[in-house]
Amino acid sequence: MTTPTVVTVRAPAKINLELVVGAPRPDGFHDLATVFHAVSLIDEVSAEPSDDITVTVEGTQADQVPCDETNLAVRAARLLARHTRTVTGARLHIRKGIPVAGGMAGGSADAAAALLACDTLWDTGLSRQELLHLGAQLGSDVPFALVGGTAVGTGRGERLTEVPAVGDHQWVVALAGRGLSTPAVYEELDRLRAGEFLSAPRVSDQLLKALRAGDPVLLGSRLANDLEAAACSLAPELEITLKIGRACGALGGIVSGSGPTVVFLVRDAEHAFDLTASLTACGSVRDVRRAHGPVHGAEIVEHART
């Protein structure tokens, strides 16, 4: 029986097309209602046999990614090993294409990719549902990174319902010059909303209608993120980026998740090119990238055997 010598998995970044945040829960989390949308910014994780579980990282902002036990890919591999009572290890290598600390769930993508890669490398044979269950233990965004596409997330975001979205949407992604701490953004949101009555979170029927119809104009008008005001409070330069995008005719603009990445929905490739040029020239962003979505979740792209 042959065994894999290397397994490589790609997993996508996510955008929250809508993010509705409820009141703080006793466990410190917040109930969420969100619409996840996977886009073509990709992290790639390779796994090879080893005596231990280790990780190395290359690519943009690789120096900002931990290479110790706190790395989500390492945590994912160790969780899988415990769950399946696997005694062998894996040498993980991450190639970063997703912004680090940018609100696009790059760490969660790495965890999802590591789960799938190690499950294949070790031949543990878990079902996708079992992998989703393990992913939810690692973080709210990990299950969606496994699934991809477009989906409604509830609870902490880990309970997913597929949305039958139509069309391929074009995005311009503006990367800020610094990261934002997700816990700090949630703390700022709680401060800004102190004393307010907050109803149970639910996503907009109009946004779901726009996705089902493949209507980018309606979709752009319905993008919404409860965390945006908190992110802009902590990083006021995000307001400048949003204003530039709107002035350049973006169909919609939004802070992605907890930020500080800002994403703009555009009409087509030509519009994306023009907006990219304007944002690059403004000096308020570190980098600008183009992407499209929805795309698949974590998938094996190399499975070499001896």
Residue frames as qw, qx, qy, qz and C-alpha x, y, z in Angstrom:
[[0.000, 0.888, 0.459, 0.000, 0.00, 0.00, 0.00],
 [0.430, 0.375, -0.018, 0.821, 1.47, 3.36, -1.01],
 [0.283, -0.743, -0.421, 0.436, 1.43, 6.38, 1.27],
 [0.278, 0.925, 0.115, 0.231, 1.41, 10.09, 0.34],
 [0.652, -0.059, -0.149, 0.741, 4.73, 11.90, 0.51],
 [0.047, -0.152, -0.110, 0.981, 3.17, 15.35, 0.16],
 [0.073, 0.684, 0.716, 0.115, -0.38, 16.69, 0.16],
 [0.122, -0.059, 0.001, 0.991, -1.06, 20.31, -0.86],
 [0.014, 0.693, 0.720, -0.030, -4.38, 22.02, -0.19],
 [0.085, 0.249, 0.096, 0.960, -5.60, 25.47, -1.21],
 [0.138, -0.657, -0.699, 0.248, -8.15, 27.38, 0.85],
 [0.189, 0.632, 0.290, 0.693, -9.77, 30.76, 0.11],
 [0.037, -0.024, -0.352, 0.935, -10.17, 34.08, 1.88],
 [0.027, -0.642, -0.766, -0.029, -13.66, 35.15, 2.87],
 [0.075, -0.249, -0.006, -0.966, -15.65, 38.36, 2.70],
 [0.069, 0.473, 0.772, -0.419, -18.59, 39.00, 4.99],
 [0.037, 0.436, 0.504, 0.745, -21.15, 40.48, 2.60],
 [0.446, -0.667, -0.076, -0.592, -23.26, 41.21, 5.65],
 [0.475, -0.009, -0.730, 0.491, -22.26, 40.88, 9.28],
 [0.475, -0.643, -0.127, -0.587, -24.91, 41.42, 11.95],
 [0.380, 0.167, -0.736, 0.534, -23.56, 41.23, 15.51],
 [0.562, -0.649, -0.447, -0.251, -25.77, 40.55, 18.51],
 [0.407, -0.821, 0.248, -0.315, -25.21, 41.35, 22.15],
 [0.163, 0.497, -0.821, 0.228, -22.27, 39.83, 24.07],
 [0.837, -0.239, -0.444, -0.212, -22.95, 36.33, 25.38],
 [0.687, -0.692, 0.202, -0.092, -21.97, 35.05, 28.84],
 [0.906, -0.074, 0.206, 0.361, -19.12, 33.07, 27.22],
 [0.293, -0.612, 0.251, 0.691, -17.63, 36.29, 25.79],
 [0.258, 0.142, 0.701, 0.649, -18.63, 35.59, 22.20],
 [0.385, 0.333, 0.093, -0.856, -21.38, 37.34, 20.23],
 [0.607, 0.408, 0.682, -0.015, -24.21, 35.72, 18.32],
 [0.011, -0.402, 0.445, 0.800, -23.79, 36.49, 14.63],
 [0.695, 0.534, 0.477, -0.070, -25.79, 36.37, 11.44],
 [0.093, -0.655, 0.455, 0.595, -23.53, 36.70, 8.43],
 [0.846, 0.514, 0.111, -0.087, -23.28, 35.97, 4.74],
 [0.528, -0.491, 0.540, 0.433, -19.87, 34.47, 3.91],
 [0.705, 0.700, -0.015, -0.116, -18.49, 34.76, 0.37],
 [0.757, -0.315, 0.375, 0.432, -15.28, 32.95, -0.63],
 [0.400, 0.890, -0.130, -0.174, -12.97, 34.88, -2.96],
 [0.903, 0.350, -0.090, 0.230, -9.91, 34.04, -5.04],
 [0.020, 0.758, -0.565, 0.326, -7.21, 35.16, -2.61],
 [0.950, -0.068, -0.296, -0.078, -5.69, 31.84, -1.63],
 [0.324, -0.669, 0.657, -0.126, -3.43, 30.31, 1.01],
 [0.835, 0.245, -0.480, -0.113, -1.73, 27.02, 0.20],
 [0.549, -0.580, 0.555, -0.234, -0.71, 24.47, 2.85],
 [0.714, 0.325, -0.616, -0.071, 1.52, 21.48, 2.13],
 [0.716, -0.507, 0.401, -0.261, 1.94, 18.55, 4.52],
 [0.626, 0.416, -0.659, 0.025, 4.74, 15.98, 4.47],
 [0.865, -0.364, -0.342, 0.055, 5.42, 13.09, 6.88],
 [0.154, 0.629, -0.493, 0.581, 7.46, 13.98, 9.96],
 [0.454, -0.161, -0.788, 0.384, 8.05, 12.82, 13.51],
 [0.077, -0.457, -0.486, 0.741, 6.48, 15.99, 14.94],
 [0.243, 0.807, 0.505, 0.188, 4.05, 18.69, 13.82],
 [0.348, -0.451, 0.053, 0.820, 5.88, 21.84, 12.70],
 [0.411, 0.822, 0.391, 0.037, 5.22, 24.75, 10.36],
 [0.362, -0.245, 0.220, 0.872, 7.12, 27.17, 8.12],
 [0.304, 0.822, 0.417, -0.242, 5.62, 30.14, 6.28],
 [0.361, -0.080, 0.370, 0.852, 6.47, 32.07, 3.11],
 [0.121, 0.657, 0.594, 0.450, 4.81, 34.87, 1.15],
 [0.036, -0.620, -0.030, -0.784, 3.45, 38.33, 1.83],
 [0.465, -0.620, 0.245, -0.583, 3.58, 39.25, 5.56],
 [0.843, -0.041, -0.532, 0.059, 4.99, 35.81, 6.40],
 [0.344, 0.242, -0.573, 0.703, 7.06, 37.40, 9.18],
 [0.399, -0.280, 0.247, -0.838, 3.80, 38.27, 10.96],
 [0.868, -0.130, -0.317, -0.361, 2.59, 34.66, 11.10],
 [0.515, -0.588, 0.588, -0.210, 3.62, 32.63, 14.19],
 [0.662, 0.334, -0.659, -0.123, 5.55, 29.42, 13.59],
 [0.043, -0.232, 0.848, -0.474, 4.93, 27.92, 17.02],
 [0.013, 0.298, 0.942, -0.157, 2.07, 26.14, 18.81],
 [0.238, 0.536, 0.373, -0.720, -0.22, 29.16, 18.38],
 [0.198, 0.237, -0.590, -0.746, -0.30, 28.81, 14.59],
 [0.729, 0.130, 0.251, -0.623, -3.83, 27.73, 13.61],
 [0.752, 0.360, -0.501, -0.232, -2.57, 25.20, 11.09],
 [0.247, 0.293, -0.851, 0.358, -0.45, 23.54, 13.79],
 [0.423, -0.034, 0.587, -0.689, -3.42, 23.58, 16.18],
 [0.793, 0.244, -0.112, -0.547, -5.58, 22.01, 13.47],
 [0.628, 0.339, -0.700, -0.017, -3.10, 19.21, 12.82],
 [0.040, 0.209, -0.825, 0.523, -2.70, 18.50, 16.53],
 [0.604, 0.056, 0.355, -0.711, -6.49, 18.45, 17.04],
 [0.813, 0.287, -0.338, -0.377, -6.89, 16.00, 14.18],
 [0.434, 0.336, -0.809, 0.209, -4.09, 13.81, 15.54],
 [0.233, -0.118, 0.724, -0.639, -5.73, 13.69, 18.99],
 [0.710, 0.162, 0.140, -0.671, -9.18, 13.04, 17.55],
 [0.860, 0.321, -0.320, -0.235, -7.97, 10.16, 15.35],
 [0.788, -0.505, 0.344, 0.075, -5.25, 8.91, 17.74],
 [0.756, 0.598, -0.130, 0.231, -2.66, 9.41, 15.03],
 [0.708, -0.599, 0.106, 0.358, 0.91, 9.03, 16.30],
 [0.620, 0.208, 0.261, 0.710, 2.77, 10.29, 13.22],
 [0.105, -0.676, -0.136, 0.716, 3.45, 13.97, 12.56],
 [0.531, 0.705, 0.375, 0.283, 3.49, 16.40, 9.67],
 [0.358, -0.288, 0.112, 0.881, 5.82, 19.08, 8.38],
 [0.277, 0.823, 0.492, -0.068, 3.48, 21.91, 7.31],
 [0.328, -0.135, 0.219, 0.909, 4.45, 24.69, 4.92],
 [0.217, 0.795, 0.500, -0.267, 2.15, 27.67, 4.31],
 [0.313, 0.155, 0.347, 0.870, 2.31, 29.91, 1.25],
 [0.054, 0.616, 0.490, -0.615, 0.42, 33.09, 2.13],
 [0.145, 0.324, 0.499, 0.791, -1.75, 34.87, -0.40],
 [0.316, -0.778, -0.504, -0.204, -4.42, 36.07, 2.05],
 [0.023, 0.708, -0.265, 0.655, -3.75, 39.28, 4.01],
 [0.504, -0.156, -0.712, 0.463, -2.55, 38.68, 7.57],
 [0.129, -0.473, -0.535, 0.688, -4.76, 40.19, 10.32],
 [0.053, 0.027, -0.352, -0.934, -6.90, 41.68, 7.57],
 [0.538, 0.217, 0.398, -0.711, -10.38, 40.43, 8.43],
 [0.670, 0.357, -0.428, -0.490, -10.36, 37.86, 5.61],
 [0.903, -0.239, 0.273, -0.228, -9.83, 34.73, 7.75],
 [0.512, 0.617, -0.598, -0.002, -6.36, 33.78, 6.51],
 [0.167, -0.382, 0.840, -0.347, -5.57, 31.87, 9.68],
 [0.731, 0.127, 0.494, -0.453, -8.87, 30.01, 9.43],
 [0.762, 0.545, -0.252, -0.241, -8.10, 29.13, 5.81],
 [0.243, 0.551, -0.784, 0.154, -4.75, 27.69, 6.95],
 [0.451, -0.167, 0.758, -0.441, -6.50, 25.62, 9.64],
 [0.822, 0.335, 0.209, -0.410, -9.02, 24.28, 7.14],
 [0.631, 0.609, -0.471, -0.100, -6.28, 23.43, 4.66],
 [0.002, -0.474, 0.837, -0.274, -4.21, 21.71, 7.35],
 [0.673, -0.006, 0.582, -0.456, -7.18, 19.60, 8.45],
 [0.850, 0.454, 0.028, -0.267, -7.82, 18.38, 4.91],
 [0.448, 0.666, -0.595, 0.045, -4.12, 17.93, 4.10],
 [0.155, -0.409, 0.836, -0.332, -3.34, 15.94, 7.24],
 [0.782, 0.111, 0.430, -0.438, -6.52, 13.88, 6.98],
 [0.817, 0.531, -0.175, -0.142, -5.29, 12.82, 3.53],
 [0.256, 0.659, -0.680, 0.195, -1.62, 12.45, 4.50],
 [0.276, -0.295, 0.819, -0.408, -2.44, 10.26, 7.51],
 [0.418, -0.101, -0.800, -0.418, -5.28, 8.43, 5.71],
 [0.142, 0.070, 0.726, -0.669, -7.58, 9.04, 8.67],
 [0.095, -0.303, -0.846, -0.428, -10.61, 9.02, 6.40],
 [0.097, 0.429, 0.560, -0.702, -12.82, 11.53, 8.20],
 [0.256, 0.689, 0.630, 0.250, -16.01, 12.67, 6.51],
 [0.160, 0.485, 0.087, 0.855, -16.42, 16.31, 5.53],
 [0.512, -0.722, -0.243, -0.397, -18.97, 16.65, 8.36],
 [0.804, -0.451, -0.177, 0.345, -16.41, 15.39, 10.89],
 [0.520, 0.150, 0.012, 0.841, -13.85, 17.87, 9.53],
 [0.140, -0.658, -0.207, -0.710, -16.42, 20.67, 9.86],
 [0.693, -0.674, -0.248, -0.071, -17.01, 19.68, 13.49],
 [0.738, -0.254, -0.083, 0.620, -13.29, 19.81, 14.23],
 [0.314, 0.416, 0.154, 0.839, -12.98, 23.10, 12.36],
 [0.342, -0.774, -0.261, -0.466, -15.67, 24.70, 14.53],
 [0.750, -0.578, -0.174, 0.271, -13.55, 23.89, 17.60],
 [0.623, -0.019, 0.072, 0.779, -10.68, 25.89, 16.12],
 [0.029, -0.276, -0.005, 0.961, -12.56, 29.05, 15.13],
 [0.482, 0.537, 0.452, -0.525, -15.84, 30.43, 13.83],
 [0.461, 0.686, -0.269, -0.495, -14.55, 30.92, 10.26],
 [0.205, -0.374, 0.880, 0.208, -12.83, 27.54, 9.81],
 [0.550, 0.323, 0.764, -0.092, -15.93, 25.56, 8.73],
 [0.501, 0.800, 0.133, -0.301, -16.66, 28.07, 5.96],
 [0.052, 0.716, -0.618, -0.322, -13.09, 27.86, 4.69],
 [0.385, -0.071, 0.915, 0.097, -13.70, 24.13, 4.22],
 [0.472, 0.563, 0.664, -0.142, -17.01, 24.68, 2.40],
 [0.196, -0.132, 0.383, 0.893, -16.46, 27.89, 0.37],
 [0.028, 0.556, 0.704, 0.440, -19.00, 29.32, -2.04],
 [0.212, -0.382, 0.092, -0.895, -21.56, 31.61, -0.44],
 [0.496, -0.357, -0.789, 0.072, -23.32, 30.69, 2.81],
 [0.411, -0.731, 0.015, -0.544, -25.26, 32.11, 5.72],
 [0.496, 0.081, -0.720, 0.478, -23.48, 31.63, 9.05],
 [0.520, -0.685, -0.103, -0.500, -25.26, 31.72, 12.41],
 [0.829, -0.452, -0.196, 0.266, -24.32, 31.07, 16.03],
 [0.408, -0.702, 0.241, 0.531, -20.71, 32.26, 16.19],
 [0.382, 0.672, -0.414, -0.480, -20.67, 31.87, 12.38],
 [0.158, -0.323, 0.926, 0.115, -19.92, 28.15, 12.46],
 [0.506, 0.366, 0.759, -0.184, -23.46, 26.93, 11.58],
 [0.014, 0.318, -0.502, -0.804, -23.68, 27.16, 7.79],
 [0.595, 0.521, 0.579, -0.197, -26.51, 27.16, 5.26],
 [0.410, 0.029, 0.542, 0.733, -25.57, 27.30, 1.59],
 [0.324, 0.674, 0.164, -0.643, -26.92, 30.23, -0.45],
 [0.673, 0.358, 0.562, 0.321, -27.68, 29.37, -4.10],
 [0.019, -0.763, 0.108, 0.637, -25.87, 32.45, -5.45],
 [0.716, 0.579, 0.341, 0.191, -25.78, 33.22, -9.17],
 [0.359, 0.906, -0.088, 0.206, -22.96, 34.86, -11.11],
 [0.755, -0.060, -0.161, 0.632, -19.29, 35.66, -10.63],
 [0.134, -0.981, -0.141, 0.001, -18.67, 38.91, -8.74],
 [0.614, 0.449, -0.178, 0.624, -15.59, 41.11, -9.19],
 [0.528, -0.819, -0.163, 0.154, -13.90, 42.63, -6.13],
 [0.399, 0.653, -0.329, 0.554, -11.12, 45.11, -5.45],
 [0.766, -0.528, -0.304, 0.206, -9.34, 44.47, -2.14],
 [0.151, 0.817, -0.254, 0.495, -7.56, 47.38, -0.43],
 [0.793, -0.246, -0.431, 0.355, -5.01, 46.28, 2.17],
 [0.270, -0.951, 0.031, -0.144, -4.28, 48.62, 5.06],
 [0.379, 0.663, -0.532, 0.366, -0.82, 49.40, 6.32],
 [0.114, -0.315, 0.783, -0.524, -1.48, 47.79, 9.71],
 [0.378, -0.266, -0.876, -0.141, -3.58, 45.02, 11.20],
 [0.473, -0.434, 0.155, -0.751, -6.42, 45.18, 13.68],
 [0.025, -0.068, 0.943, -0.326, -7.03, 42.87, 16.61],
 [0.393, -0.372, -0.696, -0.471, -10.40, 41.13, 16.27],
 [0.419, -0.533, -0.651, 0.342, -11.03, 41.16, 20.06],
 [0.182, -0.299, -0.138, 0.926, -10.21, 44.90, 20.16],
 [0.203, -0.139, -0.466, -0.850, -12.72, 45.61, 17.38],
 [0.460, -0.481, -0.723, -0.185, -15.47, 43.70, 19.20],
 [0.386, -0.457, -0.481, 0.641, -14.63, 45.53, 22.43],
 [0.027, -0.142, 0.101, 0.984, -14.91, 48.85, 20.60],
 [0.331, -0.319, -0.644, -0.612, -18.25, 47.79, 19.11],
 [0.459, -0.538, -0.686, 0.174, -19.57, 46.97, 22.59],
 [0.264, -0.364, -0.251, 0.857, -18.38, 50.36, 23.81],
 [0.098, -0.020, -0.340, -0.935, -20.05, 52.20, 20.94],
 [0.481, -0.328, -0.614, -0.534, -23.33, 50.34, 21.45],
 [0.201, -0.110, -0.777, 0.586, -23.39, 50.37, 25.26],
 [0.249, 0.297, 0.474, -0.791, -26.97, 50.71, 26.52],
 [0.472, 0.203, -0.426, -0.745, -28.61, 49.98, 23.16],
 [0.786, 0.078, 0.519, -0.327, -31.31, 47.33, 22.81],
 [0.157, 0.429, -0.772, -0.441, -30.09, 44.69, 20.36],
 [0.876, 0.126, 0.123, -0.450, -32.50, 42.28, 18.71],
 [0.802, -0.111, 0.557, 0.186, -31.50, 38.79, 17.62],
 [0.011, 0.549, -0.514, -0.659, -29.26, 39.08, 14.53],
 [0.711, 0.389, 0.585, 0.016, -30.60, 38.05, 11.12],
 [0.319, -0.129, 0.496, 0.797, -29.39, 38.63, 7.59],
 [0.342, 0.436, 0.000, -0.832, -31.19, 40.85, 5.08],
 [0.685, 0.402, 0.604, -0.070, -33.77, 39.28, 2.78],
 [0.448, 0.868, -0.053, -0.208, -32.81, 41.85, 0.14],
 [0.078, -0.688, 0.697, 0.187, -29.16, 40.79, 0.18],
 [0.526, -0.018, 0.850, 0.031, -30.12, 37.14, -0.23],
 [0.608, 0.676, 0.371, -0.188, -32.45, 38.14, -3.07],
 [0.247, 0.864, -0.358, -0.253, -29.58, 39.98, -4.80],
 [0.267, -0.448, 0.841, 0.139, -27.35, 36.90, -4.53],
 [0.589, 0.256, 0.764, -0.062, -30.01, 34.55, -5.88],
 [0.527, 0.800, 0.233, -0.164, -30.70, 36.92, -8.78],
 [0.714, 0.059, 0.223, 0.661, -27.03, 37.57, -9.52],
 [0.122, 0.918, 0.233, 0.298, -27.74, 41.33, -9.31],
 [0.618, 0.001, -0.264, 0.741, -24.43, 43.12, -8.50],
 [0.038, -0.495, -0.018, -0.868, -26.05, 46.58, -8.25],
 [0.682, -0.576, -0.181, -0.412, -28.57, 45.44, -5.63],
 [0.862, -0.219, -0.306, 0.340, -25.87, 43.41, -3.87],
 [0.441, 0.269, -0.201, 0.832, -23.56, 46.42, -3.68],
 [0.275, -0.555, -0.025, -0.784, -26.29, 48.53, -2.11],
 [0.812, -0.474, -0.169, -0.296, -26.94, 45.90, 0.58],
 [0.668, 0.177, -0.526, 0.496, -23.39, 45.27, 1.83],
 [0.424, -0.774, 0.072, -0.465, -23.36, 45.90, 5.60],
 [0.678, 0.063, -0.591, 0.433, -21.06, 45.25, 8.54],
 [0.510, -0.826, -0.212, -0.111, -21.86, 46.06, 12.17],
 [0.748, -0.412, 0.011, 0.521, -18.13, 46.02, 12.93],
 [0.510, 0.564, 0.171, 0.626, -17.32, 48.72, 10.39],
 [0.173, -0.910, -0.011, -0.376, -17.91, 51.69, 12.72],
 [0.744, -0.632, 0.175, 0.126, -15.73, 50.09, 15.39],
 [0.803, 0.094, 0.232, 0.542, -12.95, 49.31, 12.91],
 [0.309, 0.718, 0.139, 0.608, -13.04, 52.89, 11.57],
 [0.441, -0.882, 0.016, -0.164, -12.99, 54.23, 15.13],
 [0.779, -0.473, 0.273, 0.308, -9.74, 52.35, 15.78],
 [0.511, -0.071, 0.491, 0.702, -8.29, 53.01, 12.30],
 [0.279, 0.737, 0.251, -0.562, -9.76, 56.31, 10.95],
 [0.017, 0.458, -0.602, -0.654, -7.81, 56.00, 7.69],
 [0.269, 0.247, 0.918, 0.153, -10.31, 53.33, 6.63],
 [0.283, 0.758, 0.422, -0.408, -12.88, 56.10, 6.09],
 [0.103, 0.679, -0.398, -0.608, -10.57, 57.66, 3.50],
 [0.126, -0.130, 0.916, 0.358, -10.31, 54.37, 1.62],
 [0.270, 0.513, 0.803, -0.137, -14.08, 53.89, 1.66],
 [0.227, 0.798, 0.145, -0.539, -14.67, 57.42, 0.35],
 [0.020, 0.513, -0.631, -0.581, -12.22, 56.93, -2.52],
 [0.186, 0.117, 0.953, 0.207, -13.92, 53.72, -3.59],
 [0.257, 0.680, 0.631, -0.273, -17.36, 55.31, -3.53],
 [0.138, 0.774, -0.126, -0.604, -16.11, 58.34, -5.45],
 [0.011, 0.381, -0.777, -0.501, -14.75, 56.00, -8.12],
 [0.663, 0.112, -0.311, -0.672, -18.15, 54.43, -8.66],
 [0.072, 0.100, -0.981, 0.147, -17.83, 51.19, -6.70],
 [0.518, -0.371, -0.591, -0.495, -21.16, 49.38, -6.54],
 [0.705, -0.677, -0.111, -0.179, -20.53, 48.93, -2.83],
 [0.400, 0.507, -0.591, 0.483, -17.73, 49.10, -0.30],
 [0.780, -0.573, -0.094, -0.233, -17.31, 47.54, 3.11],
 [0.148, -0.629, 0.729, -0.225, -14.72, 46.81, 5.78],
 [0.735, 0.079, -0.653, -0.168, -14.12, 43.06, 5.61],
 [0.720, -0.332, -0.573, 0.209, -15.00, 41.35, 8.89],
 [0.505, -0.764, -0.189, 0.354, -13.14, 42.98, 11.76],
 [0.280, 0.947, -0.151, 0.041, -10.91, 44.84, 9.29],
 [0.062, 0.686, 0.050, -0.724, -8.79, 46.59, 8.37],
 [0.235, 0.050, 0.733, 0.636, -9.06, 45.29, 4.79],
 [0.441, 0.494, 0.222, -0.716, -11.65, 47.16, 2.70],
 [0.355, 0.142, 0.835, 0.395, -13.35, 45.43, -0.24],
 [0.358, 0.445, -0.026, -0.820, -15.24, 47.01, -3.13],
 [0.600, 0.372, 0.706, 0.057, -17.70, 45.36, -5.49],
 [0.058, 0.496, -0.351, -0.792, -17.15, 46.55, -9.07],
 [0.723, 0.445, 0.037, -0.527, -18.94, 46.16, -12.40],
 [0.924, 0.375, -0.026, 0.074, -16.29, 44.34, -14.41],
 [0.819, -0.114, 0.032, 0.561, -12.56, 43.83, -14.97],
 [0.343, 0.558, 0.093, 0.750, -12.10, 47.29, -16.50],
 [0.396, -0.812, -0.064, -0.424, -13.77, 48.96, -13.53],
 [0.858, -0.466, -0.028, 0.216, -11.57, 46.87, -11.22],
 [0.689, 0.198, 0.037, 0.696, -8.45, 48.07, -13.03],
 [0.056, 0.707, 0.077, 0.701, -9.50, 51.75, -12.78],
 [0.608, -0.751, -0.041, -0.253, -10.35, 51.51, -9.08],
 [0.885, -0.225, -0.037, 0.406, -7.11, 49.67, -8.37],
 [0.498, 0.409, 0.017, 0.764, -5.15, 52.50, -10.00],
 [0.216, -0.765, -0.060, -0.603, -7.02, 55.17, -7.99],
 [0.780, -0.622, -0.035, -0.054, -6.52, 53.39, -4.68],
 [0.835, -0.003, -0.028, 0.550, -2.85, 52.72, -5.40],
 [0.332, 0.534, 0.025, 0.777, -2.28, 56.42, -6.15],
 [0.387, -0.814, -0.188, -0.390, -4.07, 57.69, -3.03],
 [0.279, 0.489, -0.609, 0.559, -1.38, 56.58, -0.59],
 [0.569, -0.413, 0.334, -0.627, -3.83, 55.47, 2.12],
 [0.976, -0.062, 0.109, -0.179, -3.39, 51.72, 1.46],
 [0.475, -0.548, 0.645, 0.242, -0.42, 49.33, 1.49],
 [0.109, -0.112, 0.868, 0.471, -1.48, 47.23, -1.47],
 [0.653, 0.292, 0.124, -0.687, -4.45, 46.62, -3.75],
 [0.184, -0.096, 0.947, 0.244, -5.50, 43.29, -5.22],
 [0.614, 0.097, -0.260, -0.739, -8.25, 42.06, -7.49],
 [0.201, -0.027, 0.965, -0.169, -10.35, 38.98, -6.78],
 [0.553, -0.092, -0.424, -0.711, -13.55, 37.25, -7.82],
 [0.165, -0.006, 0.903, -0.397, -16.07, 35.06, -6.08],
 [0.743, -0.508, 0.396, -0.183, -17.59, 32.82, -5.12],
 [0.451, 0.488, -0.746, -0.043, -14.88, 30.13, -5.27],
 [0.838, -0.185, -0.511, -0.044, -14.58, 26.62, -3.84],
 [0.600, -0.747, 0.250, -0.141, -13.54, 25.91, -0.28],
 [0.336, -0.610, 0.709, 0.116, -10.46, 23.92, 0.73],
 [0.924, 0.346, 0.018, -0.160, -9.42, 21.47, -1.99],
 [0.729, -0.341, 0.464, 0.370, -6.50, 19.17, -2.67],
 [0.479, 0.819, -0.194, -0.250, -4.29, 20.38, -5.53],
 [0.422, 0.542, -0.726, 0.040, -1.39, 17.93, -5.12],
 [0.853, -0.321, 0.305, -0.275, -1.40, 14.40, -3.76],
 [0.476, 0.584, -0.657, -0.037, 1.95, 12.80, -4.53],
 [0.904, -0.322, 0.235, -0.151, 2.64, 9.19, -3.55],
 [0.155, -0.587, 0.772, 0.190, 5.73, 7.04, -3.56]]
